[in-house]
């Protein structure tokens, strides 16, 4: 729910890309849109992942699993521990972070 400024979105996508590649994942596609960029990857065991920037700089991560056999899944044993948010889906980002929400480009690495 963090607001990621236009100036910092490319940096966050770069962090995700480096992490995925370091884990041996293959980047399979990039949507190089200035407004709504996205990146796609796959894992050696067949998972497919996407990170996409939506409205107001909200980042969405999704994962598709490879085929698997149907099995029973138990109900969760704990209650959700996140605060309730009013409104429909998708929720708009509303958390300000001093680094990711800043309007200036990130400083160069040292």
N, C-alpha and C positions, 0 to 999 in steps of 0.2 A: 504494500500500500504506500510505498515511498514514492514521492514525486521525483523523477529523474529528469533534470533539465535537458533541453536540447543540446547544450554544450557538453554534457557528460554522457549522453546515451552511447556514443561510439566507444567511449572508454569502458563502459560496463559490458558492452558486447565483446570488446577485446578481452576483458577478464574472463568471460564465459568461454570464448573461443580457446584461449590458452589453457584453461582448465580442462576442457573437453579433449584437446589434442594431447595434453600431458597424461591423460587417462587412456590413451590409445583409441579414442573415438575419431571417426572420420567425418569432417565437415562435408556434407553432400550438396549443399546449396546455400545461396545467400540472396536475400531480397534487398538490394542496395537502394532502398527508398529513403529519401531525406526525411519524410514524415513518419513512415511506418516500416522501418527496417526489420528484417527477420533473418535468422540463421537456422539451418537444419543440419542434423548430424545423425550418425548411426553408430551403434556399438558393435564390437565383434560378435556378440551373442544375439544380435538381431533386434535390439531395442532401437526405436527411432525417436529423436528428440527435436523440439523446436523451442526457440526463444524468439518472441516477437514483441515489438514495441507497439503499444496501442495508444489511444487518446490520452493526452496530458502526460505522456511519458511513462505510462504504466507498463511494466514488463510482465509478460505472460510466459510461463514455462509449461510445456506439455510433453508427455511421454506416451508412446504407443508401444505396447508389449508385443513380443512375438507370439505366435499361436501357443496355446496351452490347453491342457485338459481341464474340463469343468470340474470344480471342486467346491465343497461347502465352505463358506466363510463365516466365521463367528461374528456376532455383533460386537461392536467396540465395548471394552470393559471400563473405559473412563469417559467422562463427560468432556465436551469441548472446553478448552481453556483459553480461548481467545474472546475478546470482547464482542458483543453483538453489534452488528452494523446495520443501520436502517437503509432502505433503498433497494433497488433492483440490481441485477447482475448485468454487466460487471460493475463492481464498486469503483468509484473514482478514487484515484490516489489522493491522500490527504495528509500524509506524514512527511514533515519537512526534515531533511537530513542536511547538516552543515556542508558535507562534501558532495553527495549525489544531487542535491537540489540546487546547488550554487549555479548562478548564471554565467560565471566565468569558466573558460576552458580549464581543465585540470593542469596543475603544474607539471613540468617535465620530470621524468624519473631521475633520481639522484644516484 
